[in-house]
Amino acid sequence: MEMRTNAIFERKVGLSPKELNKVGRLTIDDLLIEKIRADIEGKCSQHGWVIPGTTRIISRSMCQNESGRFTGTMVSWVQIESAVYYPTDRMEIIGEVLKKNKMGMFVTYENAIQIMVPRDLHLGEMYDAYEEVKIGDYVRVEIKKSRFQVNDPYILSVGLFKEVVEKPVEAAAAAAPAFKEVVAPPAAATAAVPAPASAAPAADAPVLTDDEVEGPAGAAAAAVEEFEEEEEEEIADGGESKLNEQGRRIKPPMLTQAAAPSENPARGATIGSFL
């Protein structure tokens, strides 16, 4: 008789309004199977220890509101099938030695069954072989008695030691680390990228004058400075300042709004004048 069997369950599953908001991304069946797996897998049920990842829906009823309750929960009766471990008497399994002391040793099988192997049951011919067993070895054990309750994390059994065996292929594959091959990038991909042509200065670029570099504001300031220098020279020679036809002093050119530099960008350009 095999220890792994299929079992049929029937569950009443409710979906809250928060869970129903996921219906756009998931189906009702996906939400139901997700809740059922979190509820029964990886623990003991009335049929045995439920193996994770083996639960599937066989049939279900239409979701409906619970009568007399105003929670917004939609309830459905679901019939599911799962694979379970159910050890029986005189069944032999291969497990890993988890602990060992003077009282005996603990053997575990896929985190589903923990088997106590008492030392006092091996005082005859098997005593020497029993004493040579170390923690981490894989041994063959004959189960004598098992017990479990619903929602227990594992099945507790009592057994007899038979022999030391090699590590099973499944356990060795699960314990082997996964290595990922690293491929070096091609030489062409790592070559230096030439600088863009726009970064190099143009050899025949035109040379700008000071007035063109400074803009209208610089040109207006230069005109004012030239006017003041000419007036100072005339006064130094004993002459008078420049007068217009009405006999008034000619003022220097004023800075316009377009020519004046902007002091506050938020308020725009500042109009300045020279007297």
Secondary structure, 3 states (H helix, E strand, C coil): CCCEEEEEEEEEEEECHHHHHHHHCCCHHHHHHHHHHHHHCCCEECCEEECCCCCEEEEECCCEECCCCCCCCEEEEEEEEEEEECCCCCCEEEEEEEEECCCEEEEEECCCEEEEEEHHHHCCCCHHHHHCCCCCCEEEEEEEEEECCCCCCCEEEEEEEEEEECCCHHHHHHHCCCCCCCCCCCCCCCCCCCCCHHHCCCCCCCCCCHHHHHCHHHHHHHHHHHHHHHHHHHHHCCCCCCECCCCCECCCCCCCCCCCCCCECCCECCCCCCC
